[in-house]
Amino acid sequence: MAEQPVLFAVDQGVGVVTLNRPERLNAVNWPMAAELVALFRDLRFRDDVRTVVLTGAGRGFCAGGDAEWLSGGGDRGIPGLSEKPLERYQKKTPAGPFAELVKTMIFDLEKPIIAAVNGPAMGAGLAFALACDRRFADPSTRMSAAMVRLGFSPDCGVTWLLPRITSLSTALMMVETGCILDARQCRDHGLIDELAAADGQALAAAMEYAKTLARGPSVAVDLARRCVYKAANGATLEEILDYEAVAGTITANTADAAEGTKSFIEKRKPAFEGR
C-alpha cells in the first residue's frame, strides 16, 4: 500500500498536518492538494482541534507543485500543457485545489495555523507557508517564488501574500527572479518569524507555540484572528470597531470569558476549555 500523502494527528488540542511525500520533498500533486482541502474543511468543525500546525516529512517542507503534473504528464490535464479534457471546475479554476487550499487555510479554517518549515518551501510550498499565521523555521530552510524559474507566472496567491508579509521590493524581486533565499535571509525579510538554532527544531518550536494557543480561550482567539484578517484586507476602522463589538458580545457569552474574569479576581491562572 502506498503511503498516505497527508498525515494527521492531534496532540493536546493541536492538529498536526504533515505533508508526506518525502521522496519528492513533499511536492504536491492534484490528489494530495484535494485531500488537504478536504481535511482543512473538516478541521473547522472539530472541537478537539483548536490550533493547527502544518509541516513536511523528511528533508523539506514542500518543494511546490509536482513536476509530473506541471509538465502535463499526469493523469489530470493542465491548461496549455496537455490535451487532456478538463472538467468544468478546473476550467474555471485551473489551479484547482492548489489555490483553493490557500483560501481554505486563511479564511475558511477559522483557527490559528502555524507552519513548521525545514528545507525547501518553493512555489506552491511557499504559498502554503505564507498562508499560515506564523512561520517557525530551522537553518536548512530555503524559500523561493520558484514559478518563474520554470517559465510560469506566480499562482496560489503568492502575489497577494508576499507584499503583505515582506516589503514590496522584496516581493517583486522574488516573483521576478525566483531567487532562493536561505534561512537567515528569510528571517531578515520577515518571511519567517522564528528561526530555530539547529536543524530539526522548527516543529518543536511551532508545537510549543501552538499548544499555548490551544490552551487559550479559543473562541476569543479565533474571532480575534478573524478581525485582524478583515483589517488587513481593507476593512475601515469603523467597520473593525463594529466587528470587534460583535466579537466582544459573542465572547462575553462563553464559558471561557466567565472563567477568565473569575480567575483574574481570584488571582489564579485561568483554566480555559475552549467553549
Secondary structure, 3 states (H helix, E strand, C coil): CCCCCEEEEEECCEEEEEECCHHHCCCECHHHHHHHHHHHHHHCCCCCCCEEEEEECCCCCECCECHHHHCCCCCCCCCCCCCCCCCHHHHHCCCCHHHHHHHHHHHHCCCCEEEEECCEEECHHHHHHHCCCEEEECCCCEEECHHHHHCCCCCCCHHHHHHHHCCHHHHHHHHHHCCCEEHHHHHHCCCCCEECCCCCCHHHHHHHHHHHHHCCCHHHHHHHHHHHHHHHCCCCHHHHHHHHHHHHHHHHCCHHHHHHHHHHHCCCCCCCCCC
